[in-house]
């Protein structure tokens, strides 16, 4: 009898498992959306733009500036926004563990009770029945919703894509951070150079004022020349305080990027230095490389992949769910009215106290008034939005490269013209002052030449900085710099130690458990295994 009971119980268990193993996954398998890709760059025929493969993993090294190299290294370790992005990776990793856990019995619990019960005499059948009794119960309950339609496997697919979404987001923030550090550094060196020019022009105009004052004292010129000289000097001096304020503000911004206090920035920057030299030529590769390299494109793709799996999860709700439920335990109850619980409790451990049940169940919400179908439509609409977002991100990436390229080339041309202009105005200022000293020209010539010199030198410094800033924008548009994270931890050791003290993080905190290599394609339902090892 016991053998027959066991045989039927085994069949009850194996039947749902057979359903599980033969089950399918509803919903679409993600395929990378089509996107418009340029065949070549608009500026590809310019000799300064090379279409050869571009190694932009450490693009800032082209400036040959050790200070900039150090700033980027510090920012990659200490920037707080980047650390937050790393923590979001850990969160997504834990979410993946939750999704994997749903493949296993969703309810697994041990329970028990020891109760004293008093029945009312007014209860049905209360007359003559035992009104007081003890009840003892101890057992294990389990319920397992089988993944027949792929709901939980789609959940793993979505969580896995979301994990790589957070990794792509980390890369995107890192690329932006490196570019922002470099841009701010160029701003600082540009402000320093503009201050050098402004102070040099103040010195030059003071000399001219001395000449005008001397000629006025000797009666060679009128007081008008002295007044004009003073006015020009004060005008030039007035440009210095705003430049000093902008320089300080740029250093403060750099401190935030580095994750340090503003008072610590100057020691890292050191004394003022010239604007870093920018290479004349730059390799940009081919447009198709952007799809593999730019983190924001990969981010948009993985977001779409994660949402694609949500369609399958929603579709699974349209079909019946199959579950395997069971319970095994011990039970003892005394309705004899005797208030002595020892004998009754010992009965709990006799063979007659064993109780169990096991069997399959199913549920099918056939009347839902369109809620489930409309949820599928909601998920599909969200997916299509992310497909459009992916396509738009690709177009935006090409625009970023084209804008930065033309900006780089044109500011190079502008700098060349301004450099010649500065040389000519310097010579003009020198000659006009000599001629004025000899009485061969009016002081207006001196004023015009010195004012123009100050303006052109300031414009030249700004344009020189803009060349570098446009090149930085180009490297950012090419998606360079995310490789800096390879082989490094996402989270500082001190932060990890604080988290370990608060929470059991298992194996999730060590960096080797986090993904380093990029997935060429987002995971799809076809790549999801029937079972995964659970993460504890």
Buried (B, 14 or more C-beta within 10 A) or exposed (E): EEEEEEEEBEEBBEBBEEBBEEBEBBBBBBEEBEBEEBEEBEBBEEEEBBBEEBEBEBBBEBBEBEBBBBBBEBBBBBBEBBBEBBBBBBBBBBBBBEBBBBBEBEEEEEEEEBEEEEBEEEEEEEEEEBBBBBBBBBBBBBBBBBBBBBBBBBBBBBBBBBBBBBBBBBBBBBBBBBBBBBBBBBBBBBBBBBBBBBBBBBEBBEEBBEBBBEBBEEEEBEEEBBEBBBEBBEEBBEBBEEBEEBBBBBBEBBBBBBBBEBEEBEEBBEEEBEBBEBEEEBBBBBBEBBBEBBBBBBBBBBBBBBBBBBBBBBBBBBBEBBBBBBBEBBBBBBBEEEEEBEEBBEBBEEEEBEEEEBBBEBEEEEEEEEEBBEBBEEBBEBBEEBBEBBBEBBBBBBEBBBBBBBBBBBBBEBBEEBEEBBEEBBEBBEBBBEBBBEEEBBBEBBBBBBBBBBBBBBBBBBBBBBBBBBBBBBBBBBBBBBBBBEEEBBBBEEBBEEBEEEEEBEEBBEBEEBEEEBBEEBBBBEEBEEEBEEBE
